[in-house]
């Protein structure tokens, strides 16, 4: 079959009718079907890779995969954003609709580098086809989607990874070994902060409407989200447009500063301390509205004791809020970082990923310590760890078994932000026990044609 480029303005239905892929499309169009078997691969095989999202992180994800494997299919709704990667991969088929790509192409692996609201759709559809998936952070747009992705990973046994690249860094793993090796003792508090948002938040929906550019498929960019008119930013207004990048502020598309950065900055503390579901979450924000995340917020997560460790309080700060300086006297906070407070010492990382860290005593003096013997394997890089994992049937550290519960825990913070209520969370029942409003937000409604695949 000759691969065809999906031309702008052509409909998915028109393209598939009469196509050799029509039979496959009919089989996969049903929202639920038995998971496909995994293709047998030799350790030295070149993988056939597809990509949903070609700009920004999508570009770097594709470039990393193309070093040793074959990128055979690309998908993006923005022809301008896709220009560079198409030039770098001239033999790859190009699509504007990821559903067409998955119906037609025979892929081994897929990268998903889209706005948050579009993560679960292509990832679940790919997994049902036996395609290994790499999904940018945060893994999902809702708590329910995180659960569905975890369930699909367990059922299909595909190799999975979330794109929080700090996980693969040596410093991240050394810091984890120090925490687990009792260098700072029993940890009772974690403080995590970011300089985000660096886009407008705390704003309402624009009243103006603009023409949709001929090179941009707004309908496909909206995907499962409810229809709204296209609009661009105004020089004299707070609204800077929806795409690209500004979408992070909007609840229909993104997950605010918390969703953007928690899967980076809270990653090492969450992994090292083996945190799971918080029992409660409270948030203080400068404002609330139904359209966008607030300009600044502080969120308090409470985690119950687990195994040998006791309960832990984790506090998240964004929009300029920072931890109290009394936590580490004489140390000036960097614009983003995290702090683990133990009874023997304090681990401070002035970075988003945790690859660089310092350990102090309670008075703020450098603590002399011996780093434990390494117990975690070192990584060849977040992409290569996933790609090698596909060939060796080995899950990378950032696989969905870890990434899905981590994403779920962080996204619960947004429920507290949006409702203004303390959230009491029953993880086993996937239920907010004290707020019907928050419970309604653990899932969302999907626009017709973009319903999630049942795996």
C-alpha positions in Angstrom: 0.0 0.0 0.0 1.3 3.4 -0.9 1.2 5.8 2.1 -0.7 9.0 1.5 -0.3 12.3 3.1 -3.5 13.5 4.7 -4.1 16.8 3.0 -5.4 19.8 4.9 -9.2 19.9 4.7 -9.7 16.3 3.7 -11.9 14.4 6.0 -11.0 11.2 7.8 -14.1 9.5 6.4 -13.3 10.5 2.8 -9.8 9.3 3.1 -10.6 5.9 4.5 -13.5 5.1 2.2 -12.0 3.0 -0.6 -8.7 2.7 1.1 -6.9 -0.5 1.7 -7.1 0.4 5.4 -10.8 0.5 5.5 -11.1 -3.0 6.9 -8.7 -2.2 9.7 -10.4 1.0 10.4 -13.7 -0.7 10.7 -12.2 -3.2 13.2 -10.6 -0.5 15.3 -13.3 2.0 15.2 -15.3 0.2 17.9 -14.5 1.6 21.3 -13.5 -1.7 22.8 -11.7 -4.7 21.4 -9.3 -7.4 22.4 -5.7 -6.2 22.7 -3.5 -7.2 19.8 -0.5 -9.5 20.5 2.9 -7.9 20.7 5.2 -8.3 17.6 8.2 -10.4 18.2 11.4 -8.3 18.0 15.0 -9.2 17.8 17.5 -7.3 20.1 19.1 -5.5 17.1 15.9 -4.7 15.2 15.1 -1.2 14.0 11.7 -0.2 15.4 9.0 1.3 13.3 8.0 4.5 15.1 5.1 6.9 14.8 4.7 10.2 16.5 1.7 12.3 17.5 2.8 15.9 18.0 5.8 17.2 16.0 6.6 20.5 17.6 8.2 21.5 20.9 8.8 18.3 22.9 7.5 16.3 20.0 10.4 17.4 17.9 13.0 16.4 20.5 11.2 13.1 21.2 11.2 12.2 17.5 14.9 13.3 17.0 15.9 11.0 19.9 14.0 8.1 18.5 15.3 8.6 14.9 18.9 8.2 15.9 18.8 4.4 15.8 15.3 3.6 14.6 12.9 4.3 11.7 10.3 7.1 12.1 7.8 6.0 9.5 4.7 8.1 10.4 4.2 11.6 11.7 1.0 13.4 12.9 0.4 17.0 13.7 -2.5 19.4 13.4 -0.2 22.4 12.7 1.6 22.2 9.4 4.0 25.0 10.5 5.0 23.1 13.7 5.5 19.9 11.7 7.7 21.5 9.0 11.1 20.8 10.6 10.5 17.2 11.6 9.0 16.4 8.1 12.1 17.8 6.5 14.2 15.7 8.8 12.2 12.5 8.1 11.2 12.9 4.4 10.2 9.2 4.0 7.7 9.3 6.9 4.0 9.4 6.0 2.3 12.5 7.4 -1.2 12.7 9.0 -3.3 15.4 10.6 -5.5 13.0 12.5 -3.8 10.4 14.8 -6.8 8.1 14.3 -6.0 7.8 10.6 -2.3 7.1 11.4 -3.1 4.3 13.8 -5.7 2.8 11.4 -3.3 2.7 8.5 0.3 2.4 9.7 1.9 -0.8 11.2 3.9 0.6 14.1 6.0 -0.9 16.8 6.1 2.2 19.0 4.5 5.6 19.3 5.4 8.9 21.0 2.6 11.2 22.2 3.7 14.8 22.6 0.5 16.8 22.6 -1.4 19.1 24.9 -2.5 17.2 28.0 -6.1 16.7 26.9 -4.9 14.6 23.9 -2.6 12.2 25.8 -4.9 9.4 26.7 -6.8 9.0 23.3 -3.9 8.0 21.1 -2.0 6.2 23.9 -4.9 3.9 24.7 -5.7 3.3 21.0 -2.0 2.4 20.4 -1.7 0.1 23.4 -4.8 -1.8 22.3 -3.0 -2.5 19.0 0.1 -3.8 20.8 2.1 -0.6 20.2 4.6 0.5 22.8 4.1 4.1 24.0 6.1 7.0 25.2 3.8 9.8 26.6 4.8 13.2 27.6 4.1 14.5 31.1 1.7 14.8 32.8 0.7 11.3 31.7 -3.0 12.2 31.6 -5.5 15.0 31.8 -7.7 13.4 34.5 -7.4 11.0 37.3 -9.6 8.5 35.5 -7.3 8.6 32.5 -4.3 7.8 34.6 -6.1 4.7 35.9 -7.1 3.6 32.4 -3.6 3.9 31.1 -2.2 1.9 34.0 -4.9 -0.8 33.5 -4.1 -0.9 29.8 -0.4 -1.2 30.4 -0.9 -4.2 32.7 -3.3 -5.9 30.3 -1.3 -5.3 27.0 2.2 -5.6 28.6 3.6 -3.0 26.2 6.7 -1.1 27.2 5.7 2.3 28.5 7.4 5.5 29.6 6.3 9.0 30.7 8.5 11.8 29.4 9.8 13.2 32.8 13.4 13.1 31.7 14.9 13.8 35.2 14.2 10.1 36.0 17.0 9.0 33.8 19.7 11.3 35.2 22.5 9.9 37.4 22.0 12.7 40.0 18.4 11.8 40.4 19.2 8.2 41.1 22.1 9.1 43.4 19.8 11.4 45.4 17.3 8.6 45.6 19.9 6.2 47.0 20.9 8.8 49.6 17.3 9.1 50.8 16.7 5.4 50.8 20.1 4.9 52.4 19.2 6.9 55.5 21.6 9.8 54.8 19.0 12.3 55.9 17.1 10.0 58.2 13.3 9.8 58.5 11.7 12.3 56.2 8.5 14.0 57.4 8.2 17.0 55.1 8.7 17.7 51.4 8.6 21.2 49.8 8.4 21.5 46.0 8.3 24.8 44.0 8.4 26.2 40.5 8.6 29.5 38.7 5.6 28.5 36.6 3.2 29.7 35.3 5.1 31.6 32.7 1.9 31.9 30.6 -1.3 33.8 31.5 -3.5 32.2 34.2 -6.4 33.4 36.3 -8.1 34.7 33.2 -11.5 34.1 31.6 -12.5 33.0 28.1 -11.9 35.6 25.3 -15.0 37.3 23.8 -13.4 37.7 20.3 -13.3 35.1 17.5 -10.6 34.8 14.9 -10.3 33.0 11.6 -8.7 29.6 11.8 -5.4 29.5 9.9 -5.4 27.3 6.7 -2.4 25.4 8.1 -4.0 24.6 11.4 -6.7 22.0 12.2 -8.5 23.6 15.1 -11.2 20.8 15.2 -8.5 18.1 15.6 -6.6 20.2 18.1 -9.7 20.4 20.2 -10.1 16.7 19.9 -12.1 15.4 22.8 -12.7 18.9 24.3 -16.0 20.7 23.9 -16.1 22.9 20.9 -15.2 26.6 21.3 -14.3 29.3 18.8 -10.7 29.8 17.7 -9.0 32.9 19.0 -5.6 34.4 19.0 -4.0 36.8 21.5 -4.2 40.6 21.6 -1.2 42.8 22.3 -3.2 44.8 24.9 -4.9 41.9 26.6 -4.1 39.1 29.0 -5.3 36.4 26.6 -2.4 35.2 24.5 -4.2 32.5 22.5 -4.7 28.8 23.1 -2.0 27.3 20.9 0.9 26.8 21.0 2.0 26.6 24.7 -0.6 28.9 26.2 -3.0 25.9 26.4 -1.4 24.9 29.7 -3.5 27.4 31.6 -6.9 26.2 30.4 -8.6 23.5 32.3 -10.2 22.1 29.1 -6.7 21.5 27.6 -4.0 21.6 30.2 -3.4 21.1 33.9 -1.8 24.4 35.0 1.5 24.9 36.6 1.0 21.8 38.8 0.4 19.6 35.8 3.3 21.1 33.8 6.0 20.8 36.4 5.0 18.5 39.3 6.0 15.4 37.3 9.5 17.0 37.1 10.0 18.8 40.4 8.1 16.3 42.7 9.5 13.3 40.8 12.6 12.5 42.9 10.8 13.0 46.3 7.8 10.9 45.1 10.1 8.1 43.8 12.6 8.1 46.6 10.0 8.0 49.3 7.8 5.5 47.5 4.8 7.7 47.9 1.5 6.6 46.5 -2.0 8.1 46.8 -2.4 11.1 49.2 -5.1 10.8 51.8 -6.1 14.5 51.6 -5.2 17.6 49.6 -5.8 21.3 50.5 -5.1 24.3 48.3 -4.8 28.0 48.7 -5.0 30.1 45.5 -5.1 33.8 44.7 -8.3 33.3 42.7 -10.5 30.7 41.1 -12.5 30.5 37.8 -13.9 27.7 35.7 -11.6 28.4 32.7 -8.0 28.7 33.9 -5.7 27.7 36.7 -4.9 30.5 39.3 -1.9 32.8 39.0 -0.4 31.4 42.1 -1.2 28.7 44.6 0.1 26.6 47.5 -1.1 23.0 47.8 -0.7 20.7 50.8 -0.7 16.9 50.1 -0.9 14.5 53.1 0.5 11.0 52.6 -0.1 8.2 55.0 2.7 6.1 56.6 3.9 3.2 54.4 6.1 0.4 55.3 8.9 1.6 57.6 8.4 5.3 56.9 6.0 7.5 58.7 3.4 10.0 57.3 4.7 12.7 55.0 3.4 16.2 54.2 4.3 17.5 50.8 3.7 21.2 50.0 3.7 22.6 46.4 4.3 26.3 45.6 3.9 28.1 42.3 3.4 31.6 40.9 6.2 33.1 43.1 5.3 31.4 46.4 8.2 29.7 48.1 8.9 27.6 51.2 9.7 29.4 54.5 13.4 30.4 54.6 13.5 29.1 58.2 13.6 25.5 56.8 17.2 26.0 55.7 18.7 29.1 57.2 21.2 31.0 55.0 20.3 29.1 51.8 18.7 31.2 49.1 16.0 29.3 47.2 16.4 28.9 43.4 13.5 29.7 41.2 12.6 26.0 41.1 13.6 23.0 43.2 12.7 20.8 46.1 13.5 20.1 49.7 13.3 16.9 51.7 13.4 17.4 55.5 14.6 14.4 57.5 15.5 14.0 61.2 19.2 13.7 60.3 19.5 16.3 57.5 17.9 18.1 54.7 18.3 17.4 51.0 18.0 20.4 48.7 17.9 20.4 44.9 18.0 23.8 43.2 16.9 22.2 39.9 13.7 20.9 38.4 15.0 17.4 37.8 17.0 16.7 40.9 20.2 15.9 39.0 22.1 18.3 41.3 21.6 18.3 45.1 23.1 19.4 48.4 22.7 17.9 51.8 22.7 20.1 54.9 22.3 19.8 58.7 19.3 21.5 60.3 21.4 24.7 60.9 22.1 25.0 57.2 25.7 23.8 57.2 26.9 21.3 54.6 26.5 17.8 56.0 29.5 15.4 55.6 28.2 12.0 54.4 29.2 9.0 52.4 27.1 8.3 49.4 25.6 4.8 49.6 26.7 2.1 47.2 24.6 2.5 44.0 21.6 0.2 43.9 19.7 1.7 40.9 20.9 1.0 37.3 22.2 4.1 35.4 20.3 5.1 32.3 21.3 5.7 28.7 18.6 8.5 28.6 14.9 8.7 28.9 14.2 7.8 25.2 16.9 5.2 24.8 15.9 3.5 28.1 12.4 3.1 26.6 13.6 2.0 23.1 16.0 -0.5 24.6 13.3 -1.7 26.9 11.1 -2.5 23.9 13.8 -4.7 22.4 14.8 -6.4 25.7 11.3 -6.6 27.2 12.4 -4.5 30.1 10.2 -1.7 31.6 12.1 1.6 32.1 12.0 3.4 35.4 9.4 5.9 34.2 7.0 3.2 33.1 3.2 3.6 33.8 3.3 1.4 36.9 5.1 4.3 38.5 4.0 7.2 36.3 0.3 6.7 36.5 -0.1 6.7 40.3 2.4 9.6 40.4 0.3 11.6 37.9 -2.9 10.8 39.6 -1.6 12.0 43.0 -0.5 15.3 41.5 -3.7 15.9 39.5 -5.7 15.6 42.8 -4.1 18.9 43.7 -6.1 20.5 40.8 -9.3 19.2 42.3 -8.6 21.1 45.5 -7.6 24.2 43.4 -10.8 24.1 41.3 -13.3 23.5 44.1 -11.6 25.4 46.9 -12.4 22.4 49.2 -10.2 20.0 51.2 -10.2 16.8 49.2 -10.5 13.5 51.1 -9.3 10.7 48.8 -10.2 7.0 48.9 -7.8 5.6 46.3 -9.1 2.1 46.4 -12.6 3.3 45.4 -11.3 6.1 43.2 -13.6 8.4 45.1 -13.5 11.9 46.7 -15.4 11.1 49.8 -16.4 14.6 50.9 -17.0 16.6 47.7 -19.4 15.7 44.8 -18.0 18.7 42.9 -14.5 17.3 43.1 -15.6 13.7 42.4 -17.2 15.0 39.1 -13.8 16.2 38.0 -11.9 12.9 38.2 -13.3 12.2 34.7 -14.5 14.2 31.8 -16.9 14.0 28.8 -15.4 13.3 25.4 -16.6 14.9 22.2 -18.1 12.4 19.7 -15.5 10.6 17.7 -12.9 11.1 20.3 -14.1 8.6 22.9 -11.4 6.6 24.7 -10.6 3.1 23.4 -11.6 0.5 26.0 -8.6 -1.8 26.4 
